[in-house]
Amino acid sequence: MGRARIAVDAMGGDHAPGEIVAGALMAAEEFDAEIFLVGDEARVRPLLNGRAASRVRGIHAPASIAMDLSPSTAVRSCEGTSLGVAVGLVKQGEADAVVSAGNSGAFLAIALIKLGRIEGVSRPAIATVWPALNGPTVLLDSGANVDCKPEWLEQFAIMGSAYSKAVLNVTNPRVAILSVGEERSKGNQLVLEAARLLETAPVNFVGNVEGRDLFHNIADVIVADGFVGNVVLKTGEGMIADLANIMRDTLLGGSLLTKIGTAMLAPALKQLRKRFDYETYGGAPLLGLRGNCIVTHGRASRNALKHAIGAAVQEVNHDVIGKISELIVPHLAAT
């Protein structure tokens, strides 16, 4: 397999193009990949400095998609934009994956129109990796589909299981559905019907989990509709950020003895922060599309963008799209 070719939307995100270009340069030094920076050449080229600049290729796209633009409008006006051109590179076979910190709704809509869905997949889903205590957990859908059908959750489970096997090296991922109780009888109609389908799906279904289980790795893959998944995701991110701030203020604002103890614990605290920092896990794959797509936070820093590119490289190298097809197509034929 040759080097992964990653197209990066240089103009997407709150801190574009500065942080995006910086993250791409960091990724070029760390990963064995060919990186295409798609954006306004006049703004991007002056930022391509340093020893890694020769490993990054710029592709001119004069326009960008606003963060608040509706998905339908974005699809109609995407030609010539950095996001539209970047996705187009994947469609044309000139890139293996696309990464964007821009408008996620627009990203999904454009990718869906240009790339299409894997056979047997009704709706793509956003998969996020959670830093659970005993190993990472994949949560999907994290926001692509706020209203879902039971069979979509079944498909999310199959896609999440394939991703967990291929990228996270989990041999037989435990799949669960997020509900209001561990008992199989608990949940709304969507959860109950989806659980029934998961009993015969080609996954290792272990039943229901509750919100408190998300950080304990009780399951390797957790499925939910996009409304619930997105609320849970943002609640978790906010809680972790607030706890980090509380710890910092408490330790640095304490007595001299506390500050001395904090200095001694600094390496361990740094490792703890890194373990639970969303930036360490990079972007979230849009699973179910016939092309590798990675979305990351609009406020992504250069470090987050670097890791998002790393996630794209892993998805390409482990053939996640092929692994999903291997699971879902035979199941579709059997049903």
C-alpha positions as CSV (number, residue, x, y, z in Angstrom):
1,M,0.0,0.0,0.0
2,G,1.3,3.4,-0.9
3,R,1.3,6.5,1.3
4,A,-2.1,7.7,2.3
5,R,-3.1,10.9,0.5
6,I,-5.1,13.3,2.7
7,A,-7.0,16.3,1.5
8,V,-7.3,19.0,4.2
9,D,-9.9,21.8,4.1
10,A,-7.5,24.7,4.9
11,M,-10.3,27.3,5.2
12,G,-12.6,25.4,7.5
13,G,-12.8,26.1,11.2
14,D,-12.7,29.0,13.6
15,H,-8.9,29.4,13.4
16,A,-8.4,28.8,9.7
17,P,-6.1,28.9,7.9
18,G,-3.4,29.5,10.5
19,E,-4.0,26.6,12.8
20,I,-5.0,24.3,10.0
21,V,-1.8,24.9,8.1
22,A,0.3,24.5,11.2
23,G,-1.5,21.2,12.1
24,A,-0.9,19.9,8.5
25,L,2.8,20.7,8.8
26,M,3.0,18.9,12.1
27,A,1.2,15.9,10.6
28,A,3.6,15.9,7.6
29,E,6.5,15.5,10.0
30,E,4.9,12.7,12.1
31,F,2.9,10.6,9.6
32,D,3.8,8.8,6.4
33,A,1.2,10.6,4.3
34,E,0.9,13.0,1.4
35,I,-1.0,16.0,2.4
36,F,-3.0,18.4,0.2
37,L,-3.9,21.7,1.7
38,V,-7.0,23.0,-0.2
39,G,-7.7,26.7,0.2
40,D,-7.0,30.3,-0.9
41,E,-3.5,30.2,-2.2
42,A,-2.8,33.8,-1.2
43,R,-3.6,33.1,2.4
44,V,-2.2,29.5,2.7
45,R,1.1,29.8,0.8
46,P,2.7,32.4,3.2
47,L,2.1,30.0,6.1
48,L,3.9,27.1,4.5
49,N,7.2,27.4,6.3
50,G,9.7,25.1,7.9
51,R,11.3,21.8,7.0
52,A,7.9,20.0,6.5
53,A,6.6,22.5,4.0
54,S,8.1,20.6,1.1
55,R,5.9,17.6,2.1
56,V,2.6,19.5,1.8
57,R,1.1,20.4,-1.5
58,G,-1.3,23.4,-1.9
59,I,-4.4,23.3,-4.1
60,H,-6.1,26.5,-4.8
61,A,-9.8,26.9,-3.9
62,P,-10.7,30.6,-3.8
63,A,-13.9,30.3,-1.7
64,S,-14.9,28.8,1.6
65,I,-18.2,27.6,3.3
66,A,-19.4,29.7,6.2
67,M,-19.8,27.9,9.5
68,D,-23.5,28.9,9.8
69,L,-24.4,28.0,6.2
70,S,-27.3,25.5,5.9
71,P,-26.3,22.1,4.5
72,S,-28.7,22.4,1.5
73,T,-27.3,25.8,0.5
74,A,-23.7,24.5,1.0
75,V,-24.4,21.6,-1.4
76,R,-25.7,24.0,-4.1
77,S,-22.7,26.4,-3.7
78,C,-19.8,24.1,-2.9
79,E,-18.1,24.1,-6.2
80,G,-14.9,26.1,-6.0
81,T,-14.9,26.1,-2.2
82,S,-12.1,24.5,-0.1
83,L,-14.5,21.9,1.3
84,G,-16.1,21.1,-2.0
85,V,-12.8,20.7,-3.8
86,A,-11.3,18.6,-1.0
87,V,-14.2,16.2,-1.1
88,G,-14.0,16.2,-4.9
89,L,-10.4,15.0,-4.7
90,V,-11.6,11.9,-2.9
91,K,-14.4,11.4,-5.4
92,Q,-11.9,11.6,-8.3
93,G,-9.5,9.2,-6.7
94,E,-6.8,11.8,-6.2
95,A,-7.0,11.6,-2.4
96,D,-7.8,8.8,0.0
97,A,-9.4,10.8,2.7
98,V,-10.6,14.3,3.5
99,V,-10.3,16.2,6.8
100,S,-12.2,19.4,7.8
101,A,-12.8,21.5,10.9
102,G,-15.4,23.4,9.1
103,N,-19.2,23.3,8.9
104,S,-20.0,19.7,9.9
105,G,-23.5,19.7,8.5
106,A,-22.2,21.0,5.2
107,F,-19.4,18.5,5.2
108,L,-21.8,15.6,5.7
109,A,-24.2,16.9,3.0
110,I,-21.5,17.5,0.4
111,A,-19.8,14.2,1.1
112,L,-23.1,12.3,0.9
113,I,-23.9,13.9,-2.5
114,K,-20.4,13.5,-4.0
115,L,-19.3,10.2,-2.5
116,G,-22.6,8.3,-1.8
117,R,-23.2,5.6,0.8
118,I,-21.7,2.2,1.3
119,E,-24.2,-0.5,0.0
120,G,-26.6,-1.4,2.8
121,V,-26.1,1.8,4.8
122,S,-29.2,4.1,5.1
123,R,-27.5,7.0,6.9
124,P,-23.9,7.9,7.6
125,A,-23.0,8.4,11.3
126,I,-20.5,10.4,13.2
127,A,-18.3,8.1,15.4
128,T,-16.4,9.6,18.3
129,V,-13.8,7.9,20.4
130,W,-14.1,8.3,24.1
131,P,-11.1,8.0,26.5
132,A,-12.7,5.4,28.8
133,L,-10.9,4.2,31.9
134,N,-10.1,0.7,30.6
135,G,-9.7,1.5,26.9
136,P,-11.4,3.6,24.3
137,T,-15.1,3.4,23.5
138,V,-16.7,4.4,20.2
139,L,-20.0,6.4,20.4
140,L,-22.2,6.7,17.3
141,D,-24.2,8.5,16.1
142,S,-22.7,11.7,17.7
143,G,-24.8,14.1,15.8
144,A,-25.4,13.3,12.1
145,N,-29.0,12.0,12.5
146,V,-31.1,13.5,15.2
147,D,-34.1,11.3,14.4
148,C,-33.4,7.7,13.7
149,K,-35.1,4.4,12.8
150,P,-34.2,1.1,14.6
151,E,-32.5,-0.3,11.5
152,W,-30.2,2.7,11.4
153,L,-29.0,2.0,14.9
154,E,-28.4,-1.6,13.8
155,Q,-26.3,-0.3,11.0
156,F,-24.4,2.2,13.3
157,A,-23.5,-0.8,15.5
158,I,-22.1,-2.8,12.5
159,M,-20.1,0.2,11.4
160,G,-18.8,1.0,14.9
161,S,-17.8,-2.6,15.4
162,A,-15.9,-2.6,12.1
163,Y,-14.1,0.6,13.1
164,S,-13.2,-0.7,16.5
165,K,-11.7,-3.9,15.1
166,A,-9.8,-2.2,12.3
167,V,-8.5,1.0,14.0
168,L,-8.6,0.3,17.7
169,N,-7.5,-3.3,17.4
170,V,-10.4,-4.7,19.5
171,T,-10.7,-8.4,18.5
172,N,-14.4,-8.9,19.3
173,P,-15.9,-5.5,20.2
174,R,-18.7,-5.5,22.7
175,V,-21.6,-3.5,21.3
176,A,-24.3,-1.9,23.5
177,I,-27.2,0.5,23.1
178,L,-27.5,3.7,25.3
179,S,-30.6,3.6,27.4
180,V,-32.2,4.6,30.7
181,G,-31.5,1.3,32.4
182,E,-29.4,-1.9,32.0
183,E,-32.4,-4.1,31.8
184,R,-33.5,-5.2,28.3
185,S,-37.0,-4.0,29.0
186,K,-35.9,-0.4,29.6
187,G,-35.9,2.3,26.9
188,N,-38.1,4.0,24.5
189,Q,-39.6,2.3,21.4
190,L,-36.6,3.1,19.3
191,V,-34.2,1.5,21.8
192,L,-36.4,-1.6,22.3
193,E,-36.8,-2.2,18.6
194,A,-33.1,-1.5,17.8
195,A,-32.1,-3.9,20.6
196,R,-34.2,-6.6,19.0
197,L,-32.5,-6.2,15.7
198,L,-29.1,-6.2,17.3
199,E,-29.7,-9.6,18.8
200,T,-29.3,-11.1,15.3
201,A,-26.9,-8.6,13.8
202,P,-23.2,-9.6,13.0
203,V,-21.9,-7.9,16.2
204,N,-21.2,-8.9,19.8
205,F,-24.3,-7.3,21.3
206,V,-24.1,-7.1,25.1
207,G,-27.3,-5.2,25.8
208,N,-28.1,-1.8,27.4
209,V,-25.7,0.6,29.0
210,E,-26.5,3.8,30.9
211,G,-24.8,7.3,30.7
212,R,-22.7,6.6,33.7
213,D,-21.0,3.7,31.9
214,L,-19.5,5.8,29.1
215,F,-16.2,6.3,30.8
216,H,-15.9,2.7,32.2
217,N,-15.5,0.8,28.9
218,I,-18.3,-1.6,29.7
219,A,-18.8,-1.7,25.9
220,D,-16.4,-1.0,23.1
221,V,-19.1,0.4,20.9
222,I,-22.2,2.3,22.1
223,V,-25.0,3.3,19.7
224,A,-27.6,6.0,20.1
225,D,-29.6,8.3,17.9
226,G,-27.7,11.5,16.9
227,F,-29.7,13.8,19.2
228,V,-28.9,11.8,22.3
229,G,-25.3,11.1,21.2
230,N,-24.5,14.7,20.5
231,V,-25.9,15.9,23.9
232,V,-23.9,13.2,25.6
233,L,-20.7,14.1,23.7
234,K,-20.9,17.8,24.5
235,T,-21.8,17.1,28.1
236,G,-18.8,14.9,28.5
237,E,-16.4,17.4,26.8
238,G,-17.7,20.2,28.9
239,M,-17.4,18.2,32.1
240,I,-13.8,17.2,31.4
241,A,-12.9,20.8,30.5
242,D,-14.5,22.2,33.7
243,L,-12.8,19.6,35.9
244,A,-9.5,20.4,34.4
245,N,-10.0,24.1,35.1
246,I,-11.1,23.4,38.7
247,M,-8.1,21.2,39.4
248,R,-5.7,23.8,37.9
249,D,-7.2,26.7,39.9
250,T,-7.3,24.6,43.1
251,L,-3.7,23.4,42.8
252,L,-2.1,26.6,41.6
253,G,-4.1,28.8,43.9
254,G,-3.3,26.8,47.1
255,S,-0.6,27.1,49.7
256,L,3.1,26.9,49.1
257,L,3.0,23.3,50.2
258,T,0.3,22.6,47.7
259,K,2.2,24.3,44.9
260,I,5.3,22.2,45.7
261,G,3.3,19.0,45.6
262,T,1.7,20.1,42.3
263,A,5.2,20.7,40.8
264,M,6.2,17.1,41.8
265,L,3.0,15.7,40.3
266,A,3.3,17.8,37.1
267,P,4.4,14.9,34.8
268,A,1.6,12.7,36.0
269,L,-1.0,15.5,35.7
270,K,0.2,16.2,32.2
271,Q,-0.3,12.5,31.2
272,L,-3.8,12.6,32.8
273,R,-4.7,15.7,30.8
274,K,-3.4,14.2,27.6
275,R,-5.4,11.0,28.2
276,F,-8.7,12.8,28.5
277,D,-8.1,15.6,26.0
278,Y,-10.4,15.3,23.0
279,E,-7.5,16.7,20.8
280,T,-5.5,13.6,21.4
281,Y,-8.2,11.5,19.7
282,G,-8.2,13.8,16.6
283,G,-11.3,13.9,14.5
284,A,-14.4,11.8,14.2
285,P,-15.0,9.6,11.2
286,L,-18.2,10.0,9.2
287,L,-18.8,6.2,8.8
288,G,-21.0,4.8,6.0
289,L,-19.8,6.9,3.1
290,R,-17.9,5.6,0.1
291,G,-14.9,7.7,1.0
292,N,-12.9,8.4,4.2
293,C,-14.1,11.6,5.8
294,I,-12.9,13.0,9.2
295,V,-14.6,15.9,10.9
296,T,-13.0,17.7,13.8
297,H,-14.0,20.6,16.1
298,G,-14.6,24.0,14.6
299,R,-12.3,25.4,17.3
300,A,-9.6,22.8,16.5
301,S,-6.1,23.8,17.4
302,R,-3.0,22.7,15.4
303,N,-2.6,19.7,17.7
304,A,-6.2,18.6,17.2
305,L,-5.8,19.0,13.4
306,K,-2.6,16.9,13.4
307,H,-4.4,14.1,15.2
308,A,-7.4,14.4,12.9
309,I,-5.0,13.8,10.0
310,G,-3.5,10.9,11.9
311,A,-7.0,9.4,12.3
312,A,-7.6,9.8,8.5
313,V,-4.3,8.0,7.8
314,Q,-5.3,5.1,10.1
315,E,-8.7,4.8,8.5
316,V,-7.1,4.6,5.0
317,N,-4.4,2.2,6.1
318,H,-6.9,-0.2,7.8
319,D,-9.4,-0.1,5.0
320,V,-12.4,0.8,7.3
321,I,-14.7,1.2,4.3
322,G,-13.9,-2.3,3.1
323,K,-14.3,-3.7,6.7
324,I,-17.8,-2.2,7.0
325,S,-18.8,-3.6,3.6
326,E,-17.6,-7.1,4.6
327,L,-19.9,-7.0,7.6
328,I,-23.0,-5.2,6.3
329,V,-23.4,-6.6,2.8
330,P,-23.7,-10.3,3.8
331,H,-26.1,-9.3,6.6
332,L,-28.2,-7.3,4.2
333,A,-28.4,-10.3,1.8
334,A,-29.4,-12.6,4.7
335,T,-32.2,-10.4,5.8
